[in-house]
Amino acid sequence: MSIVINKLNLKKYLSVVLDLEKNKIILYKLILNVKEDITTQKRNIPIEPKKFIAGAISKPVMDTPIDKLKRFLLSVLLSSIPIGIVFLVWWIVKIYSGNEFTIIAIILSALSLMICITCSFFAESNAAKIEAYKKSVNDQDIKVSEYERQMKTFKHNKGTALITINSMQNNLDLLNKQYRETSDSLSKFYSLGIIYKDYRNLDAVASFFQYLDSGRCTQLEGHEGAYNLYEEERRLNIIITGIDWIISNQRQIMNQLEQIRENQTALYDAICEVNETVNRLGQKVDHQTELNIKHNKIMEYNSRLAADRIHEHSTYIFYRDLLSGR
């Protein structure tokens, strides 16, 4: 069915649809950007420090004067063994060789006794035991304090990261909701039947708006209408069509922009606006404060679109009533 409306209303309609197409692309790319931020934040959640369990440190067993006396007597007793051996050797030598080894035997016995008794006093003193015990306790206290400090830092950083992730997830949910509503609103405008279904895309709508704005056309249909002009320029490769601006990466978009700059100014301006908005709102940031500012700006943009929804609906009602003859 042929639907004809005047140039002014058609141009306003195309302007609304063009804005919806742009917003749809912007929202899609912002959703991807926020998802990437969430993934990065999850990767940056700190790892819990290795758990430190304080071990039991046994108190040192202190020596009493009685312990020292027992150790001394034991040393004397043990000294009798080498002394006995020395005198046994001396006695055997004396029997066979005379008295000349007596002094040597006495000296060796005395040395044996002195060595054994002296060794008994090399045992660790009470003061040394206490010092070693205090050092062990102090070393463990330092390790416990360091572990507690690391855990405090870990819990703080993890808590901050989780709060940020939850906030970004809420933002993502709102963006997804806005994307669905924008898509639904665009579908409603297209469902009015003003634009034939084969031309319901950004490339065609931008071209139609440019034709009307420049005065080259006053309507969509007819021999001199926008449909015919669009098809003719497409056949002659004057314009570029069929580009999926949503999924195209930035390099592909920049390459296409250079080609459409001259002949598709409305489309060029639309894509430049999309790029500028996405780059401004979706820029990469490293610091937490900058990340919060970034997502606040994204939500401001989202809120503005939500506020525009009321105007879009009233505009839709206007064209619906206009086409129904009310």
Secondary structure, 3 states (H helix, E strand, C coil): CCCCCCHHHHHHHHHHHHHHHHHHHHHHHHHHHHHHHHHHHHHCCCCCCCCCCCCCCCCCCCCCHHHHHHHHHHHHHHHHHHHHHHHHHHHHHHHHHCCCCHHHHHHHHHHHHHHHHHHHCCCCCHHHHHHHHHHHHHHHHHHHHHHHHHHHHHHHHHHHHHHHHHHHHHHHHHHHHHHHHHHHHHHHHHHCCCCCHHHCCHHHHHHHHHHHHHCCCCCCCCCCCHHHHHHHHHHCCCCCCCCCCCCCCHHHHHHHHHHHCCCCHHHHHHHHHHHHHHHHHCCCCCCHHHHHHHHHHHHHHHHHHHHHHHHHHHHHHHHHHHHHCC
